[in-house]
Amino acid sequence: MLANFTHKFSRIIFSSIHTTMASCRRPEHQAPPELFYGETEARKYTSNSRMIEIQMTMADRAVELLALPEGTSSFILDVGCGSGLSGEALTNRGHFWVGMDISKPMLGIAEEREVEGDLFLSDMGEGMFFRPGTFDGVISISALQWLCNADKKTHNPPKRLYKFFSTLYSTMKRGSRAVFQFYPENSHQLELITSQAMRAGFTGGVVVDFPNSTRAKKMFLCLFAGLLNPQLPTGLGTGSQAYSGQVTNSSQRQRFRNLKGKSLKKSRDWIKEKKERRRRQGKGDYKPDSKYSGRKRSNKF
Amino acid sequence: MADPTVTVNEMKIREVDFNPEFISRMIPRIEWKALYEAALSLDVVGNLSPELITDYEKDEDFLKEAHRVLMEVEVIKGFLICPESGRKFPIENGIPNMLLNEGEVGDGPAQSEALQEDDSMQ
């Protein structure tokens, strides 16, 4: 372990002072993942029943968002598999999986728990090492944000993100999905991630579950590999929005959203959302929404 | 025999339920020749066919041997070896260490291709 310190920044030495998962500071600001998830933290992480429950729920939701064919076993990649908690959600559904993680202690725990997946010690920012078209799907729970930090002098986050996404793309079968549960620190980070994913050839968007609850809100980046007109799943807890007079079959229509999960500017959705926003803010006196809202007008007007 | 792509110091055989449909779907994703050579290196060839046969989906004996080698043989200690660069990736406790060293993180496609080339399923 001592040898690891010789080529890292000096701040790393200070972060070896014990930090807890309950700390308000983001883990990825405290240390690189392979040091943060050292022996002690790995043990704590995997014995904290609340942590386990949260991870399992997110893993189950991620697998659901993969929309894999029913009744068959698929071959899935789990990026940042850690101690194998999310992998178990895959095994429970009869799928086979490969897991990769940068933390040796976390993988050691997965090994001890005798998880079914095949494990690899690797750095996602260095690229994937699998043959093209290997996987039917990819999941990743709470791992993507680690790629956004430069943990070494030589690290260039956008480059590492691109390396990751571009090599990931080729390991996926055409038409398959990659679902990432993650916690973006800010909109800049979200933009960084989605732009590199798009550069790599992915389409998709962000699904937000329970957007109105600070506690329950979860974000899933859903990426499609080689799908022409993907339909983004709807977030949980979004229910029927506060639009009045909503057209009844609108939920069946394709939602063309940009990768930030926002409606395209000037589209019917965007107009309705803007009206609703301003109503909530108490501004202006807008006519109730109807089938005419946002309808294309001819040039005669 | 070609240069080995995997060498083993310690190996484990475990039992896994046979799922012929899954195995059939995985076979097109594998470089069969590499799998066979790896099986030779590990001395677990048994009745594994050296060539990919036509209509393998219907041949249960073929699938059972593929299943045995793909799913039931586990390298605990050994090395994965890149056939292009010769770079060795150590396997410890059943887990291959694919972490690159400082000088190895490349920019060009040629280098990353070499690093992706070496794998056959364990």
Interface residues (C-beta under 8 A of the other chain):
Chain A: H7 T72 S73 F75 F96 M100 I102 L107 G108 E111 D118 L119 F120 L121 S122 D123 E126 G127 M128 F129 F130 R131 G133 T134 T154 K163 T167
Chain B: N19 E21 F22 R25 M26 R29 I30 E31 N93 G94 I95 P96 N97 M98 L99 L100 E102 V105 S112 L115 Q116 D118 D119 Q122
